[in-house]
Amino acid sequence: MKTKTLWSYASQFFYLLILFLAKHVYADKAFNQPDHSPPMIVGGSPTSAAAQPYQAMLLMNGRQGCGGTLIDPYWVLTAAHCIDQANIYNLTVRVGATRVSDNAGQTIPVSQLIVHPYWMGLQNIRSGWDIGLIRLAYPADARYTPAKLPNTEVMNNTASVGQYGTVSGWGATHAGGRGSDQLLAAQLSIISNLSCQQQLNFPVPNSAICAGYPFGASACNGDSGGPFVTSYGGEFYSIGIVSWGEQCSSTSVFTKTYSYNSWITQNTGIKPVEW
């Protein structure tokens, strides 16, 4: 009876081991399948609204689909592909949220959507111009801190090759997976656009900034439009907007905020920080 019991335990152990290995081999194969959707956070860690006070959640008909960056109490910066099919009646913005599943934070109606006039649609996302603005119907609470627009000094000191920025969102944690209920963030190292296009095998415009991490952290499906932010002098700065990537790999492409400072100022009146 004792021998039979031990054998039973051993059999169960090997059965579970086989299931475990099969699951992870399948997951690896699924991760490596082509994924042409706009990007969510892979390899991120749980974070909070206090750590990312500029983080915005875009809700389409009440469901999270993209992210954004609060750059003023009235304005949210996001990707064009997140709002080019939206209208002010089916889109709301939530700030101060940590989880998708609760109603924490502040949910605000939208009064205006602005897509860059040169945006050519999702099928041409790699060409650039993937930037949009959302005007809120009333201002976000003062406890939520907007990220500032970067100037040349900020870019030179925080956004050069080898330096790090923070990407955050509620996107998938692996290619083809579901979005995360918990807000996640990851530190990504900025790489040159030449290295970026060699890794992605596709030209990357100068109006984009690329970043990755050798152990697989990246943006993924559902993080689109979300923040890529750095800090300088005790302030947060938007250096990028989650735009696109391939297979939720370790290289993500962001719309470079700095390249569109003039357009943002023209439409919002918000100017890059002045020293």
C-alpha positions in Angstrom: 0.0 0.0 0.0 2.8 2.4 0.9 4.7 1.6 -2.4 1.5 2.2 -4.4 1.0 5.5 -2.7 4.5 6.7 -3.5 4.1 5.6 -7.1 0.8 7.5 -7.2 2.5 10.7 -6.0 5.4 10.2 -8.5 2.9 9.7 -11.3 1.1 12.8 -10.4 4.3 14.8 -10.2 5.5 13.8 -13.6 2.0 14.4 -15.1 2.0 18.0 -13.7 5.6 18.5 -14.9 4.6 17.5 -18.4 1.6 19.9 -18.3 3.9 22.7 -17.1 6.4 22.2 -19.8 3.8 21.9 -22.5 2.1 25.1 -21.3 5.4 27.1 -21.4 6.5 25.7 -24.8 3.0 26.6 -26.2 3.3 30.1 -24.6 6.7 30.6 -26.2 5.4 29.6 -29.6 2.4 31.9 -29.2 4.7 34.8 -28.2 6.7 34.3 -31.4 3.8 34.4 -33.7 3.5 37.6 -35.9 1.5 40.3 -34.1 0.7 43.3 -36.2 -1.5 45.0 -33.7 -0.5 48.2 -32.2 1.2 47.7 -28.8 0.6 46.5 -24.2 3.3 46.1 -21.3 5.5 42.9 -21.5 7.9 42.3 -18.6 6.5 45.1 -16.5 6.0 45.4 -12.8 2.9 46.6 -10.9 2.8 50.3 -10.3 0.4 52.9 -9.0 -1.2 56.1 -9.9 1.0 57.9 -7.4 4.1 56.7 -9.3 2.7 57.5 -12.7 0.5 60.6 -11.9 0.3 61.6 -15.6 -1.1 58.2 -16.7 -4.5 58.4 -18.5 -6.8 55.5 -19.4 -8.9 55.8 -22.6 -12.3 54.2 -22.3 -14.2 53.5 -25.5 -17.8 52.9 -24.7 -16.7 52.2 -21.1 -13.9 49.7 -22.0 -10.2 50.3 -21.8 -8.5 50.2 -25.1 -5.6 52.7 -25.1 -3.5 54.9 -22.8 -2.6 58.5 -22.8 -0.4 61.1 -21.0 -1.9 64.0 -19.1 0.1 67.1 -20.3 -2.2 69.7 -18.8 -5.3 69.6 -16.6 -7.4 69.9 -19.8 -5.3 68.0 -22.3 -4.2 64.3 -22.9 -1.6 63.3 -25.4 -2.2 60.0 -27.2 -1.7 58.1 -30.4 -3.7 59.1 -33.5 -4.7 55.5 -34.1 -6.4 55.4 -30.7 -8.8 58.2 -31.5 -9.1 58.5 -35.3 -12.3 56.3 -35.2 -13.6 57.8 -32.0 -15.9 60.6 -31.2 -16.6 62.8 -28.1 -19.7 60.8 -27.3 -18.2 57.3 -27.0 -14.8 58.2 -25.5 -14.1 59.1 -21.8 -10.8 59.5 -20.0 -9.9 58.2 -16.6 -7.0 59.6 -14.6 -5.7 58.5 -11.2 -6.5 54.8 -11.9 -4.5 51.8 -11.0 -6.9 49.0 -11.9 -9.2 48.8 -14.9 -11.8 46.8 -12.8 -12.5 49.5 -10.3 -13.7 53.1 -10.6 -10.9 54.7 -8.7 -9.6 58.0 -10.0 -11.5 60.6 -12.0 -13.5 59.8 -15.2 -13.9 62.8 -17.4 -16.0 63.4 -20.6 -14.2 64.6 -23.8 -15.0 67.9 -25.5 -12.6 67.7 -28.5 -10.4 65.2 -30.4 -7.6 66.4 -32.6 -5.7 64.0 -34.9 -2.5 65.2 -36.7 -3.5 66.2 -40.2 -0.7 64.1 -41.8 -1.8 60.9 -40.1 -2.5 58.4 -42.9 -4.3 55.6 -41.0 -3.3 52.5 -39.1 -2.1 50.7 -42.3 0.6 53.4 -42.5 1.5 53.6 -38.8 5.2 53.1 -39.5 5.3 56.3 -41.5 4.9 58.5 -38.4 2.4 61.2 -37.5 0.8 58.9 -35.0 -0.2 61.6 -32.5 -3.4 63.0 -31.2 -4.8 65.3 -28.6 -7.8 65.0 -26.3 -9.4 68.0 -24.7 -11.2 67.2 -21.5 -14.6 68.6 -20.8 -13.4 69.8 -17.4 -9.9 69.8 -15.8 -8.3 66.8 -14.1 -8.0 67.1 -10.4 -4.9 69.0 -9.2 -3.6 65.9 -7.4 -2.8 64.4 -10.8 0.5 65.8 -12.1 0.8 66.4 -15.9 4.0 65.5 -17.7 5.7 68.4 -19.3 6.7 68.8 -22.9 10.5 68.4 -23.3 12.9 71.0 -24.6 16.3 70.4 -26.2 18.1 70.3 -22.9 15.7 67.7 -21.5 16.1 65.5 -24.6 19.9 65.8 -24.6 20.1 64.9 -20.9 17.4 62.2 -20.6 16.6 60.8 -24.1 20.0 59.9 -25.6 20.9 56.4 -26.7 21.5 54.2 -23.6 19.4 56.3 -21.3 16.1 55.0 -19.8 12.5 56.0 -19.9 9.4 54.5 -18.3 6.6 53.0 -20.3 3.3 52.2 -18.6 -0.2 50.9 -19.3 -2.8 48.2 -19.0 -1.8 46.2 -22.1 -1.2 42.5 -22.6 1.7 40.9 -20.8 2.5 38.7 -23.9 1.7 38.7 -27.6 -1.9 37.6 -28.1 -2.7 37.8 -24.4 -5.3 39.7 -22.5 -4.8 43.2 -21.1 -3.6 43.6 -17.5 -6.1 44.7 -14.9 -3.3 46.2 -12.9 -1.3 49.2 -14.2 2.2 48.0 -15.2 5.4 49.9 -15.9 8.8 49.0 -17.3 12.1 50.7 -17.7 13.3 50.7 -21.4 16.7 51.7 -22.7 16.7 54.1 -25.6 18.4 52.7 -28.8 19.3 54.5 -32.0 16.8 54.5 -34.9 19.4 52.7 -37.0 19.5 49.8 -34.5 15.8 49.9 -34.2 15.2 49.5 -37.9 17.8 46.8 -38.1 15.9 44.9 -35.4 12.5 45.5 -36.8 13.5 45.2 -40.4 11.6 48.3 -41.3 12.5 52.0 -41.7 11.9 54.2 -38.7 11.3 58.0 -39.2 13.3 60.6 -37.3 10.1 61.7 -35.6 10.1 58.4 -33.7 12.1 57.2 -30.7 12.9 53.5 -30.1 13.5 51.7 -26.8 13.9 48.2 -25.7 15.2 45.9 -23.0 17.5 42.9 -23.5 15.3 40.6 -21.3 12.1 41.2 -23.3 10.3 44.2 -21.6 8.3 46.2 -24.1 5.0 47.8 -24.9 2.3 45.5 -26.3 -1.3 45.5 -27.5 -3.4 47.8 -25.4 -0.6 50.2 -24.3 -1.1 52.2 -27.5 -1.1 55.9 -27.0 0.4 55.6 -23.5 3.3 57.4 -21.9 7.0 57.0 -22.4 8.3 59.4 -19.8 11.5 60.4 -18.2 12.3 62.7 -15.2 14.6 65.6 -15.0 15.1 68.2 -12.3 12.3 66.6 -10.3 9.7 66.9 -13.1 8.2 64.3 -15.5 8.6 64.8 -19.2 6.8 63.1 -22.1 9.5 61.9 -24.5 7.3 59.4 -26.4 3.8 58.0 -27.2 3.4 54.2 -27.6 2.9 53.7 -31.3 3.9 50.3 -32.7 6.1 47.2 -32.5 6.4 43.7 -33.8 5.4 40.6 -31.8 5.5 42.5 -28.5 9.3 42.0 -28.7 12.0 43.9 -26.8 11.9 46.8 -29.2 9.1 49.4 -29.1 8.6 52.4 -31.4 7.2 55.6 -29.8 6.1 58.8 -31.5 8.7 61.3 -30.3 6.9 64.1 -28.5 9.8 66.6 -29.1 9.2 66.3 -32.9 5.7 67.6 -32.5 6.1 70.3 -29.8 5.1 73.0 -32.3 2.0 71.2 -33.4 1.0 70.6 -29.7 1.6 74.2 -28.8 -0.4 75.4 -31.8 -3.4 73.4 -30.8 -3.3 73.6 -27.0 -1.2 76.6 -26.1 1.0 74.4 -24.0 4.7 75.2 -24.5 7.8 73.2 -23.7 9.3 74.0 -20.3 11.4 77.2 -20.2 14.4 77.5 -17.9 
